Amino acid sequence: MSKLKRVSRSDRRGFLRTGLTGLAGLASAPLLGSLAGCQQLPAAQAGSKAAASASGQKGAALATEKLSDRITLITGAPGNVIALSADNGVLLVDSGAAGSARAVKASLGGAKVHTLFNTHYHADQTGGNELFGKEGATIHAHLITRQWLATDFYVPADDRWVKAFPKVAWPTETFRTKGETRAGTENIEYGYLLEAHTRGDIYVFFRDSNVLAVGDVASPERDPVLDWYSGGWIGGRVDAMDDLLKLANDSTKIVPAYGPVMTRAQLKAERDIMAHLYDKTTEATDHGRSAKDMLDDGILNDVGRKFEDPYRFLYDVSKGNWAHYTNFGGNIV
Ligand SMILES: [Zn+2]
């Protein structure tokens, strides 16, 4: 490991400590605006109409996959939703897009949702909050996720404003670092993943079933998304993936927001590509190279994965690097 890398990680960790004690200053973060859905997700798809058509007949149950006796993966909402069944009802991780909410509900076979976790604020993970909130679910999320959902914000990529959710859809239980809960006999741990995709990402770890929900912090099929306007960047992503690798073992079922269940080895492979690109892109940023320069330099060539929109990925990486240049020891201003 290079000296620069050690310094980089240390600096990023330093920011974590600062961030955790200085969250009051982030209360206005939503006003800075960002994307309503993942940057890879067309705006219309994150909305209700397209998502409803994507999920087939409105209200029809979605495809499911059993991950354990009590944990079911619901797919096509348009992303993944995890459902843990216990005697007193269901705990969900993410609620799908608004247009998929009834379909997610139909997939639960009439069981009541008593608890819902949001892995982050994007519309394709929180669109069902209103439905399940109205029906009495307790909604858990990082404090910053609630700030985004409770505030009108601007989406620079689309040049539009997104209205705050109605209060019933806001997370009711928030945290800053981590916590634990229990549903039936399942012990559940959850924690913050600083700036990995947004500024409010969390994991939810079903400890007894060994199922780890990681939201958009892993992206096995779609291009990894760095929502730089809300604080995501490639350095945060690498650190977060390292934290997830510490939680997982070779039997852990790792569930991303989109795509198939991953093994720890697959997560490690994706992390290694991100770490390589962290080194390459921060060095390039440090030398004043733009996203277009990086693309022309072939920075994504031979890294072990194909990118659907290489320029878009590098644009977001570059934006995030500029926003965090002090974290990697850069001297570019
Ligand atoms: Zn997302």
Boltz pocket constraint, residues with backbone or C-beta under 6 A from the ligand:
constraints:
  - pocket:
      binder: B
      contacts: [[A, 37], [A, 38], [A, 120], [A, 122], [A, 197], [A, 216], [A, 225], [A, 257]]
      max_distance: 6.0
